[in-house]
Amino acid sequence: MDVSPRGLRAFRNSPASRRQRSYLVTLAHIKEQSRLSLGSYGRPRMTEELKEIGLNVGHRRVGRLMHQNGISVVRTRKHKVTTIAWQAIAKQSAERGTVTTSSTSPRTFWIATSQQISQTRNGQVTLPISGPAKASCILR
């Protein structure tokens, strides 16, 4: 680069611009609010808190400053998986009793024991399913 030593020195010794100063003030408030919230505030909540303080900042600026300075949300709870893989459901239901599947989606299972299954006069099998049931259920 064709920069003279004098120009480089002048650039380094120049005072911060008005925008840089406003970023520093905003960043100081972000760090303080993050410390007070124990790191649990992300960009949306942080923006609300800064607006309550009286800083007129947008969510994009807050997000950018948080990202550039490594301020992120600290997860206090681990993610808990609440669903079971369809293979595990098939295995468990085979051990317990009967399995019913949907013909439209072979991975949709309803589990019923042999005591819950009842047969009508015309030979149709009914299952006690809570909630909306699909009409295309077949028994295997």
MODELLER restraints for C-alpha pairs under 7 A, 6 or more apart:
rsr = mdl.restraints
at = mdl.atoms
rsr.add(forms.Gaussian(group=physical.xy_distance, feature=features.Distance(at['CA:27:A'], at['CA:65:A']), mean=6.62, stdev=0.5))
rsr.add(forms.Gaussian(group=physical.xy_distance, feature=features.Distance(at['CA:34:A'], at['CA:41:A']), mean=6.38, stdev=0.5))
rsr.add(forms.Gaussian(group=physical.xy_distance, feature=features.Distance(at['CA:39:A'], at['CA:72:A']), mean=6.99, stdev=0.5))
rsr.add(forms.Gaussian(group=physical.xy_distance, feature=features.Distance(at['CA:39:A'], at['CA:73:A']), mean=5.38, stdev=0.5))
rsr.add(forms.Gaussian(group=physical.xy_distance, feature=features.Distance(at['CA:39:A'], at['CA:74:A']), mean=5.34, stdev=0.5))
rsr.add(forms.Gaussian(group=physical.xy_distance, feature=features.Distance(at['CA:40:A'], at['CA:73:A']), mean=5.14, stdev=0.5))
rsr.add(forms.Gaussian(group=physical.xy_distance, feature=features.Distance(at['CA:40:A'], at['CA:74:A']), mean=5.64, stdev=0.5))
rsr.add(forms.Gaussian(group=physical.xy_distance, feature=features.Distance(at['CA:41:A'], at['CA:73:A']), mean=6.01, stdev=0.5))
rsr.add(forms.Gaussian(group=physical.xy_distance, feature=features.Distance(at['CA:42:A'], at['CA:72:A']), mean=6.68, stdev=0.5))
rsr.add(forms.Gaussian(group=physical.xy_distance, feature=features.Distance(at['CA:42:A'], at['CA:73:A']), mean=5.57, stdev=0.5))
rsr.add(forms.Gaussian(group=physical.xy_distance, feature=features.Distance(at['CA:43:A'], at['CA:59:A']), mean=6.44, stdev=0.5))
rsr.add(forms.Gaussian(group=physical.xy_distance, feature=features.Distance(at['CA:43:A'], at['CA:62:A']), mean=6.31, stdev=0.5))
rsr.add(forms.Gaussian(group=physical.xy_distance, feature=features.Distance(at['CA:43:A'], at['CA:63:A']), mean=5.36, stdev=0.5))
rsr.add(forms.Gaussian(group=physical.xy_distance, feature=features.Distance(at['CA:44:A'], at['CA:59:A']), mean=6.54, stdev=0.5))
rsr.add(forms.Gaussian(group=physical.xy_distance, feature=features.Distance(at['CA:47:A'], at['CA:58:A']), mean=6.82, stdev=0.5))
rsr.add(forms.Gaussian(group=physical.xy_distance, feature=features.Distance(at['CA:47:A'], at['CA:59:A']), mean=5.67, stdev=0.5))
rsr.add(forms.Gaussian(group=physical.xy_distance, feature=features.Distance(at['CA:47:A'], at['CA:62:A']), mean=6.48, stdev=0.5))
rsr.add(forms.Gaussian(group=physical.xy_distance, feature=features.Distance(at['CA:51:A'], at['CA:57:A']), mean=6.98, stdev=0.5))
rsr.add(forms.Gaussian(group=physical.xy_distance, feature=features.Distance(at['CA:66:A'], at['CA:72:A']), mean=6.76, stdev=0.5))
rsr.add(forms.Gaussian(group=physical.xy_distance, feature=features.Distance(at['CA:86:A'], at['CA:107:A']), mean=6.14, stdev=0.5))
rsr.add(forms.Gaussian(group=physical.xy_distance, feature=features.Distance(at['CA:93:A'], at['CA:99:A']), mean=5.94, stdev=0.5))
rsr.add(forms.Gaussian(group=physical.xy_distance, feature=features.Distance(at['CA:93:A'], at['CA:111:A']), mean=5.96, stdev=0.5))
rsr.add(forms.Gaussian(group=physical.xy_distance, feature=features.Distance(at['CA:96:A'], at['CA:113:A']), mean=6.66, stdev=0.5))
rsr.add(forms.Gaussian(group=physical.xy_distance, feature=features.Distance(at['CA:97:A'], at['CA:112:A']), mean=6.61, stdev=0.5))
rsr.add(forms.Gaussian(group=physical.xy_distance, feature=features.Distance(at['CA:97:A'], at['CA:113:A']), mean=4.78, stdev=0.5))
rsr.add(forms.Gaussian(group=physical.xy_distance, feature=features.Distance(at['CA:97:A'], at['CA:114:A']), mean=6.05, stdev=0.5))
rsr.add(forms.Gaussian(group=physical.xy_distance, feature=features.Distance(at['CA:98:A'], at['CA:111:A']), mean=6.48, stdev=0.5))
rsr.add(forms.Gaussian(group=physical.xy_distance, feature=features.Distance(at['CA:98:A'], at['CA:112:A']), mean=5.72, stdev=0.5))
rsr.add(forms.Gaussian(group=physical.xy_distance, feature=features.Distance(at['CA:98:A'], at['CA:113:A']), mean=5.77, stdev=0.5))
rsr.add(forms.Gaussian(group=physical.xy_distance, feature=features.Distance(at['CA:98:A'], at['CA:114:A']), mean=6.54, stdev=0.5))
rsr.add(forms.Gaussian(group=physical.xy_distance, feature=features.Distance(at['CA:99:A'], at['CA:109:A']), mean=6.75, stdev=0.5))
rsr.add(forms.Gaussian(group=physical.xy_distance, feature=features.Distance(at['CA:99:A'], at['CA:110:A']), mean=6.31, stdev=0.5))
rsr.add(forms.Gaussian(group=physical.xy_distance, feature=features.Distance(at['CA:99:A'], at['CA:111:A']), mean=5.21, stdev=0.5))
rsr.add(forms.Gaussian(group=physical.xy_distance, feature=features.Distance(at['CA:99:A'], at['CA:112:A']), mean=6.55, stdev=0.5))
rsr.add(forms.Gaussian(group=physical.xy_distance, feature=features.Distance(at['CA:99:A'], at['CA:139:A']), mean=6.84, stdev=0.5))
rsr.add(forms.Gaussian(group=physical.xy_distance, feature=features.Distance(at['CA:99:A'], at['CA:140:A']), mean=6.40, stdev=0.5))
rsr.add(forms.Gaussian(group=physical.xy_distance, feature=features.Distance(at['CA:100:A'], at['CA:109:A']), mean=5.70, stdev=0.5))
rsr.add(forms.Gaussian(group=physical.xy_distance, feature=features.Distance(at['CA:100:A'], at['CA:110:A']), mean=5.22, stdev=0.5))
rsr.add(forms.Gaussian(group=physical.xy_distance, feature=features.Distance(at['CA:100:A'], at['CA:111:A']), mean=6.32, stdev=0.5))
rsr.add(forms.Gaussian(group=physical.xy_distance, feature=features.Distance(at['CA:100:A'], at['CA:137:A']), mean=6.77, stdev=0.5))
rsr.add(forms.Gaussian(group=physical.xy_distance, feature=features.Distance(at['CA:100:A'], at['CA:138:A']), mean=6.01, stdev=0.5))
rsr.add(forms.Gaussian(group=physical.xy_distance, feature=features.Distance(at['CA:100:A'], at['CA:139:A']), mean=4.78, stdev=0.5))
rsr.add(forms.Gaussian(group=physical.xy_distance, feature=features.Distance(at['CA:100:A'], at['CA:140:A']), mean=6.04, stdev=0.5))
rsr.add(forms.Gaussian(group=physical.xy_distance, feature=features.Distance(at['CA:101:A'], at['CA:108:A']), mean=5.65, stdev=0.5))
rsr.add(forms.Gaussian(group=physical.xy_distance, feature=features.Distance(at['CA:101:A'], at['CA:109:A']), mean=4.68, stdev=0.5))
rsr.add(forms.Gaussian(group=physical.xy_distance, feature=features.Distance(at['CA:101:A'], at['CA:110:A']), mean=6.34, stdev=0.5))
rsr.add(forms.Gaussian(group=physical.xy_distance, feature=features.Distance(at['CA:101:A'], at['CA:137:A']), mean=5.97, stdev=0.5))
rsr.add(forms.Gaussian(group=physical.xy_distance, feature=features.Distance(at['CA:101:A'], at['CA:138:A']), mean=6.01, stdev=0.5))
rsr.add(forms.Gaussian(group=physical.xy_distance, feature=features.Distance(at['CA:101:A'], at['CA:139:A']), mean=6.73, stdev=0.5))
rsr.add(forms.Gaussian(group=physical.xy_distance, feature=features.Distance(at['CA:102:A'], at['CA:108:A']), mean=5.77, stdev=0.5))
rsr.add(forms.Gaussian(group=physical.xy_distance, feature=features.Distance(at['CA:102:A'], at['CA:109:A']), mean=6.86, stdev=0.5))
rsr.add(forms.Gaussian(group=physical.xy_distance, feature=features.Distance(at['CA:102:A'], at['CA:136:A']), mean=5.96, stdev=0.5))
rsr.add(forms.Gaussian(group=physical.xy_distance, feature=features.Distance(at['CA:102:A'], at['CA:137:A']), mean=4.71, stdev=0.5))
rsr.add(forms.Gaussian(group=physical.xy_distance, feature=features.Distance(at['CA:102:A'], at['CA:138:A']), mean=6.30, stdev=0.5))
rsr.add(forms.Gaussian(group=physical.xy_distance, feature=features.Distance(at['CA:103:A'], at['CA:136:A']), mean=6.07, stdev=0.5))
rsr.add(forms.Gaussian(group=physical.xy_distance, feature=features.Distance(at['CA:103:A'], at['CA:137:A']), mean=6.42, stdev=0.5))
rsr.add(forms.Gaussian(group=physical.xy_distance, feature=features.Distance(at['CA:103:A'], at['CA:138:A']), mean=6.82, stdev=0.5))
rsr.add(forms.Gaussian(group=physical.xy_distance, feature=features.Distance(at['CA:116:A'], at['CA:127:A']), mean=6.47, stdev=0.5))
rsr.add(forms.Gaussian(group=physical.xy_distance, feature=features.Distance(at['CA:116:A'], at['CA:128:A']), mean=6.64, stdev=0.5))
rsr.add(forms.Gaussian(group=physical.xy_distance, feature=features.Distance(at['CA:117:A'], at['CA:125:A']), mean=6.79, stdev=0.5))
rsr.add(forms.Gaussian(group=physical.xy_distance, feature=features.Distance(at['CA:117:A'], at['CA:126:A']), mean=5.98, stdev=0.5))
rsr.add(forms.Gaussian(group=physical.xy_distance, feature=features.Distance(at['CA:117:A'], at['CA:127:A']), mean=5.25, stdev=0.5))
rsr.add(forms.Gaussian(group=physical.xy_distance, feature=features.Distance(at['CA:118:A'], at['CA:125:A']), mean=5.88, stdev=0.5))
rsr.add(forms.Gaussian(group=physical.xy_distance, feature=features.Distance(at['CA:118:A'], at['CA:126:A']), mean=5.47, stdev=0.5))
rsr.add(forms.Gaussian(group=physical.xy_distance, feature=features.Distance(at['CA:118:A'], at['CA:127:A']), mean=6.81, stdev=0.5))
rsr.add(forms.Gaussian(group=physical.xy_distance, feature=features.Distance(at['CA:119:A'], at['CA:125:A']), mean=4.59, stdev=0.5))
rsr.add(forms.Gaussian(group=physical.xy_distance, feature=features.Distance(at['CA:119:A'], at['CA:126:A']), mean=6.20, stdev=0.5))
